[in-house]
Amino acid sequence: MRAPFLLGRLLFGGYFIFAGINHFKQRRELAQYAAAKNVPNPALAVQLTGAVLVAGGASILLGTKPKLGTAAIIGFLAGVSPIMHDFWKQEDPQQRTNDMINFTKNLALAGAATALMGIEEPWPASVTPKPTARQRATRILRESIAA
């Protein structure tokens, strides 16, 4: 299970990192689209969501605090999808189809992120930060009390 799980993490986390970077590279175009969807302060919204995507994707890819990373991704998808991909409001058939495809894709991605939340930490092949001196002292104290 280790190799498929790691490959899946790389692909899944990498997807969100790429999407977040795209938010920064195409911030003007995305802000215009967000403004058309009546998003308040669209330029800031695009930058903040880009940061959430990069942080969440990196967390999943590296396995560092992955439950927080998946929660960030789920929060992004749950907040953005009904606003940006509101296919039920679209009258143009092509726009309706595009929005429905993106909405259902985001729903599937949210499902995958939710499933990843159920995997116990630390994940296999995770990059884990070294514990601080305080964390090490706390662990030693707890172990000595438990003994």
N, C-alpha and C positions, 0 to 999 in steps of 0.2 A: 504494500500500500504506500510505502514511503515515496517511491519515484513518481507514481501517477499523482499523488497528492501534491508533491512539490511542483511538478509540471503544471498542474491545475492552478496552484497558487500563483506561479509566475505569470501564467496567461491572464488569470482573473485580476490580480493586482496590477499587472502591467497595463491592462485595458483601462483601468481607472486613472493610473498615472498619465497615460497618453491623453485621455480625455481632459484631465486637469491641465496639462500643459497646453492643450489646444484652447482651453478657455483663456489662457494668457496670450497665446499667439494670435488668436482671432477675437480678442476682447471687444473691439469696435463692432464687428459684425454681429457677434453674439449679444452685445448690449443693445444693438438696434432691434434685434429679434425679440429680446426680453422686453424692451420698451413697447413693441407692438402688442405684446401679451399683457400690457399694463402692470409690469413688475415695477414696484417702487425702487428708485435709485438703481437702475439696471446695470450701470457700469460697476458699481460696488458689488452688486449681487453676483455678477459674472466673476469678479476677482475672488470673492469669498467662496463661491462654490468651486472655483478652480482649486483653491487651497484645500478645501475639504476633500476633493477628489484625489489630489496628489497625496495628502496625508493618509487618507483611508487606503488608497491603493498601495502605498509604501508599507503600511502596517501589515496588510495582507501578504504582500510579496515577501517581506522580510520575516513575517511571523512575530513581529514585535508588538505586543499589546493588541493582538488581532481582534479581540472582542470589541475593543474601542474602535478599531478601524472599520470593522464590519458594521458597527452601529452608525458610524459617520456615513458610510455608503448608503445604508438603509434610510437614514434620515434625509440624505440628499435626494435619493430616488423617490421617497414618499412625498417630499415637499415639492419637488420640481415637476414630476410627471403629470399630475393633474392640471398644472398651470400651463406648462409649455407644450404639452401634447394632448390638449383637450379636443380630441377627435369628434366627440359628440356635439360640439358647437360649430364644426366646420361645414360649410355648404358646398365648397368646391370639392368634387370627388377625389381629385388627386391629393389635395391637402389633407382631406379626411383620412385617406389611405396611409399617407406618410405619418400622420400623427398617431394613427392606430398602431402601425408597425412599431414606432418608437415607444409608445405607451406600453404595449405588451412586452417589448424587449426589456424595458425597464422593470416591469413586473417580474419577469423571469430572473433578471439580475438581482432584484431584491430577494427573491426566493432563494437563490444560490447563496447570497450573503447571509440570510437567516439560517440556512443549513450550516454554514461555516461557524456560526456562533455556537453551535452545539458541540463542536470539537474541543476536547479538553486542552488546556494550555499546560505547558508549552507545546507548540506544534512541532512535529518532526522537522529537523533542519532549519530551526529558527535562529535568527540573529538576536541574541538576548544581551541586553546591556549588563555590564558587570555591576554587582551590587555595591552600593556605597558603603563607606565605613560604618555609618549609622545602621544600615540594613544588616550588615554582617554582625554587628554587636547585638542588635535586637534578636537575630536568629540564634546566636550563641546563648543569649540570656534565656530565650524561650526553651531551647534544648536543655539547658542546665536545670531549669525549673521543672521541666517534664521528667527529667531523669530521677 
